[in-house]
Amino acid sequence: MRSVFFITLLIGLTALATAEDVLVFTDNDFETKINQHDIILVKFYAPWCGHCKRLAPEYDKAATILLKADPPVALAKVDCTVETKICGKYSVSGYPTLKIFKNGEFAEDYNGPREADGIVSTMRSKAGPSYRVLENLADYEKYLDNAEPSIIGYFSSETSSLKDDLVRVAGQLSEKFRFAYTISKEILDKVEYSNKIVIHRPKRLQTKLENSFVVVEATGNAIKLFILDKIHGLVGHRTPSNFGDFTKPTVVIYYNVDYVRDTKGTNYVRNRILKVAKKLADENVKVTFAVSNSEELRHELNEFGINDIKKDGKYVLARGPANEKYKMSKDFTYELLEEFARGVASGDHEQYIKSQPVPEQTDDVKVVVGKNFNDIVNDDTKDVLIEFYAPWCGHCKSLAPKYDELAKKLKKETSIVIAKMDATENDVPPAYEVQGFPTIYFAPKNSKSSPRKYEGGREVDDFIKYLAKEATEPLNGYDRSGSKKSKKTADDEL
């Protein structure tokens, strides 16, 4: 989750980026060309690879931006279906594989983001020092002329303890933000700061509604927290790589944000949102505002049931302190935006839950959806085994008849529920971490807030042995080892 403000130029940059900015290396010229660069990122790919096709436009965008970076960073590609020698030399076994080379030698595998802004921030960080030293006024003015924030320390000497603090924080945050410092008298005479660290907002985000700079009112380790809290201003530009930087509760307004082709139109809307944000900030209402491009973050809108995204539409979504979901369902107005934000901040707004319709329960396996999750899974009178599945998942399809058989065998166990949930169509509560399918959890009736992930076998007997052992109360039909009780034993216990 990295943040680089000038990278927001990527919105709409597709038309400006060109694949020609990506260098093409072959078996014959790889060794020669790789030595021409202090640092370079190389993509090893196959034309038929779906992941490679998805990466290609992002890689092209990143190449265009990084050519203009300071220092510039080159991106190259190698077609492994043709250039088999060089791909074999570097043990490329999957596609796409990205590797970083420095001074002609392999340095490390690239394991960073694969969106354009993430590639740019990662490679920019690896290409140079974590901070710049501004020697004169020309350096200073050039550094400020950037589409991302500039964090600059103004110090009277190299021995300033605050300078040491800045250097340390720059080392921690250089993949997110740009840092520099100066002790130049020429610069210090021009500015109003002395022994201060200042966050300068980029011109594209400057308005009359908030200061174009923020003086960091912190020292030591607190500097980092201050920067993270203030860097985005009253209404930040939220992108796929910086969304994690925004403090919750966060209210996000999605529309056709475009700081390349329509800065004026983008800021016309943002400035009106700023008025709402400033009003609430002046009242000390604790809520963060941000704007995002609807298409760029389409998947977030989809998570809130918004699939038909209109070109000129405005959509307002929010996340609460515990990642609760909120959705402004009424047609957008700035008055309703203020009302919605107040409700999110106070926790009074109704939460949004993505859910299929609540079904009738006709089978032994109970069907859970977003709207009945609490009623079934969080029922504190019963233990629950719940499978999170995807309809297209082959493993889930293989498990289905065994899971049905399990539920049938345990249908008379009144203290246990066997359940399933389509995790692609319903919101999964945060306590249940689902990263693949099927994922199975056991939620004991006395510990619903801490469900336990099931890691055992997937045969019916495996499930029965697990539940017999873990059940809060002994099962009627099975002993604790999972062996079936005789009818007489079961009757005696009753």
N, C-alpha and C positions, 0 to 999 in steps of 0.2 A: 503494500500500500504506500507508493511514493508520490511526491507532489513536486511538480516543476511547472511554474506558472507559464513560462513562455511556451511550453509545450501545448498549451491550450490553443495555440495557433493551428493545431491539427484539425480542429473542427472545420470542416469544409476544405481542408487542404488537399483532399484527394485529387482535385482537379489540377492542383499545382505541382504535386509530387510526381516524379517520373522515375521509372525503373532504370533509366539511363544513369541515375546517380548511384546505383549499385554496381560496383565493379564486377566483372566476370573473369574468373580465374580458370585456367585449364591445367592439365597435367604438364604441358610444355612450358607454361610461364609462371606457375604458382610460386616456385622458389624465388624467382627474380622479382616478381611484383610484391610478394609479401615483405621483402626486405626494404621496400620503399616507404614503409609506414612505421612510425614509432608505435602506434597501436592501431589495431584493426579488428573488426568483428567479421567472421566468415560463417556463412550459412551453407551447410552441406545438405542438399535436398534431392528429391526425385520429382519430376514433373507430374507423375500420376498420384502423388501423395496428397490426400485431402487436408491434412494438417499444414502441409507446405503451402497449399493454395490459400488457406485462410491466413497464414502468416504473411504472404507475399505483399499485399497492399500496405500492411503495417510496417513491414521492413522497408519498403520503398519510401514511405513518409519519413521514417526515422533517418534514412540515408540523406534525404533532401535537407532536413533540419541540421543534422550533424556536420554536413559540409560547411555550414555557416557558423558553427560553434567556435568558441575560442578556448582551447585550440580545436581545429577541425578534426573530426574522426571519420575514417573511411569505413564503409560497409561493403562486403564482397559476397559473392555466392559461387558455389561449385556444384554443377550437375553431376551427381554421382552415378547416374545411369550411363554417362559418357566418360567422365574423368575418373575411371576406376582406380588408377594408380595412386593418386593423391588421397582419395577417400580411404583406400586400404591402408596407406601409411599412417593416417590419423585414426584408424580403427573405428570408422563410422559404421554403425550397425543399425541405426534407426533414423527416421527422417521426421522433421528436420533436426539436424544436430548443429548447434551453434558453438563456436570456439573463438576465444580471444587470443590474438597473437601480439607480442610486443617485441619490437626490434628484430623481426624476422623469425622469432621463436614462439612455439606454443606456450602460452602462459597459463590458461585455465579454461575449463568449460564454462560456458555462459549459462547460468541458471536463473536469470532474472525474468522480469515480465516479458510478455511477447506482444504487448500492444506498443504502438509507436512511441507514446510518451514515456512508457516504462523503459524501453530500449534506450531512448535518448538520455534519460536521467541516469541510468546505470552506466552507460558508456562515457557520458560526460564526467561522471564521478571518477571513473577509472583512468581517464585520460590525463588528468592534471591534479594539482594539489587541492586540498579541501577548501582553500581560501586564496584570494588574490591580495597582493600588496599594491596599492595605488600610489604611484610615484609622483604624479603631477596632475594638473587640472584637466588636461586632455584625457588621461587615463580615467579620471573620475567621471567626466561627462559621458564618455563612451560606455563605461560600466553601468551608469544609471539608465542609459538609453536601451532598455531591454524590456521585453514583454512579461517578465516575471519579477517578483519582488527582489530588492537588493538589500541585503543586511550588511551594514557598514559600521565598522568601529572607527571612531575619531579619537586618536590618542596623542598625547604630547610627547611621548617617548616610547621606545621599544620595550622599556622595562615596566610598563604599566601592567599591574596585576589583572586589570580588566581585559587587556589585550590577550593575556594568557587564557582567561576564561572564554573569550571569543574563539580563539584557536581550538580549544578543547571542544566547544559546542559544534564548531564547524566540522570537526572530525566525526562527530556523531550524526550530523544532519546534512552533510554535503550532497547526499543522493537525493535529498528533498529540495534544498534551497541553496541559493548563491550567497557566499560570504566573502567579504573583503575588509581590509582595514588600511588606514593611512596615518602617517605621522608627518605628511608633507605640510610645510608652513603655507605654501601656496593654496592648498585646499582648505586648511583650517582657517585661514584668513577670510575665505569666501563664505564659509558656512557658519552657523550659529551654535555648533556643537563643540564641546570640549570634554574629552574623557567620557564619551557617551557611545553607546551602541544604538543604532537607529535602523528601524525597518522602513524602507522606502517602498511605497506602493507603485506598481507600474502605471504608466500614463493611461493605459486603456481602462484601468479600474479607479482612476482618480475622479472624485466628484466634489461638489461644494458641500455635500452633506456629511462628510467626514474628512479628517485631516489626511493629507497625502503622505504622512509619515507618522511613525509611532516611536517614541523614545523608550528603550527597554528599561523598565524600572525594576531591575533585579541584578543580582550578582551571583557568581558561583554556579552551582547546579540549577538554581532557579531560572537562569537565563533560558535554558532549553524549554522549560514549561511555559515561560512568558511568550517566547516566539511562537510556539505551537498554538497558544491561545489567541494571539493577536494577528497572526500572519494573514489571515483571510479577510479581516475587516468585518464590517457589519453584514455584508452579503458576499460570500466568497464564490468563486467559480469552481464548481465541483466536477471532477473528471473521473474516468475509470481508475486512474492511478493515485488519486489523492482523497477519495471519498472517506477513507479511514481516518483522515486528519480532523474531521469535523466533530466537535463536541456535541453529544446528545443531551437533550432532545434537539433534533435537527429537522427543520422544515425546508423541503427542497421544491423549488418551482422549476418544472421542466417545460421548455419551449424551444424555439429554433435559435438557440444561442449560437452565434457565429462571429468570432472575433477576427476572422480573416476577411470575409466578404461583406459583413454587415455589422460593423462595430457600433455604428450609430443606432441602428434598430435594436441591437442587443442591449445597449445601455439605456435606451429609452424605457424599456420594461424594467431593467435592473434598478434604475434610479427611482422608479415609483415604488418598487419593493423596498428600496433603501429607506424611504420615508416611513414605511410601516416598521421596519427593523429598528430604525432610530427611535421612533416613538416608544416601542416596547423596551428598548435598551435604557432609555431615559427613565422609564418606570421600574427598572430593575427586574423586568420579566425575563426569566432565565430560559432563553430559547435561541438557537443558532439558525441563521438563514443561509441558503445557498441557491445558486442557479445551475442548472445542468441542461445539456442538449438532449432533447427527447430521443432522437435516433441513436445517439452515442450510448445512451443508457436505457435503451428500449427494454432490456431484460428486467430492469427494476420496475418499469411500468407494468410489464407482463405479470410480475409477482403480485401486483395489486389488481389483477383482473382487467388491465387496460391493454387491449390488443390492437384496437383500431386507432392508431395515432394520427391525428390530423396535423397537416403541415403548419397551420397557424394556431394550433391548439395550445392551451396552457393547462398543465396538470400539477396538482399540489399533493405531495405525499410527505409523510413524516415518520420518524423513528423516535420512540421514547427512550428514557434512560436505560431500560432493560431490553431495548431493541423491539419494543412493542410497535405494531404497525398502525398508522392512522392515514386515512384517505379523505380528502375534501371532495365530496361527491357532487356538490352543487356547482353550477357554472361559475367560472372564475370571475371574481371582482376583487379589488384591493381591500374593500371593506370586509368581505367574507374571509380573505386571507388573514387579516388581523384577528378576526373572531376565531378562526381555526387555530392560529398560532397560540392564542391565549389558552384555548382548550387543551392543546397538546402540552403546553408548559405546566398547566395545573393538573393534568391527568384526567380532566373531566370529559374529554372527547371520547366518543365510542371507538373502541379498537376495531381495526379491520382484520377479518380472518378470512383467508382464502379457503373456500370450502365447496365441495360438491353438495348437492342436496342431501339432507339427512334421509337415509334409506330405512325401509322396513327391515327388521331383522328376521329373516326367514331361514337362515342356515346356522349350523353349529358354530362356524367361525363368525364372530361379530364384525360387522363392517364399520370402521371408524372413519369419520370425515372431520374437517376442521371444526364444524359447529357442534359435534357431539363428543369431541375428544374428552372434555372434562367429565361428561356424564358417564362415559364408559371406562376410560383409562384411569382417570383420577378418582374413581369411586373408591373411597377408603374402607369399604367393606369387603373388597375382593382383590386378590392378586391378579395381575394381568400379564400375559405374554402377548406382545404385539409385534407383528411383522410389518416393516415398511418396505413397500415394493414399487416397481414400475411395471406397467402393463406390457412393455416391450422387452422386459428382461428375461433372457432364457433361463437363468438360474431360478428366477422366481416362478416361472412356469413349471420347472422340474419339481420345485418344492411344493407347489399347490396341492397335489393329491395327498401327499404325506401330511401336510398341515391340516387338510380336511379330515383325514383319518385320525389325527391327534385330537382334534376338537370333538370328533364323534366319540372317541374312547373316553374323553373326560367330560362329556356333556352332563353327567350326573354329579360332577364335583361342583357343588354350589359355591365354593369359595374361590374358584379360579375361572378366569375368562380367557379364551383364546381369541385373539383379534388380529385384524390386518388393516392397513391403511395405504392407499395410493399416494405416495409422497410426491408425485409429480402434479397432482391436482389439488392438494390440500396443504395448508401450512403445518409444518412440523414444529412443535414447541422446542425452545432452545435446549432443554435438558436432554433431548434426544438428538444426538449428533449422527446424521445420516450422510455418508460420503459415498456409499455404493449400495447396490441392491443384490439380494435382499439384506436388510439390516434388522436384527431382532433384539428387542429389549424385554427385560423382565421388570415389572413395576410392582413390588410388594405393597400390600395395602397400608402398611405402616411407614412407608418410605417413598411416597409418590414424587417427592422433589429430587430424589436421587436414584433414578432407575439404573439397572445394571445391564450392560450390554451382554447378550448371549453369544458366547464364543465356542459353543460345543458342536457336536455332530448334528447332522440334519436328517437323520432317520427318526422314525416315530419313537423307537425305544430310547434314543438319545434324549429326546425332549422329555419323555416321561420320567426318566431317571433324574434329569436335572430338576424338573418341577417337584418331584417327590421329595428330593433333598432340600430344595430352596423354599418350598411353600411355607407361608407363615403358619398355617395350621396343617396337621397331618391330613393326607388325602384319605378319602373313605375307601377307595378301591385299591390303593397301592401303599406298601410300607415305604419307609424312608430310603430304602435302597432301590426302589423302583420296581420291586417284585410285586406281582399281583396278589392281593390277599384272597384267601379262600372265602367262599360265601359265608361260612360259619363264623370266621374271624371278623369279617366285616359286620355281620349281624350282631355279634357279641359286643363290638365296640359301640354300636348304636344303642 
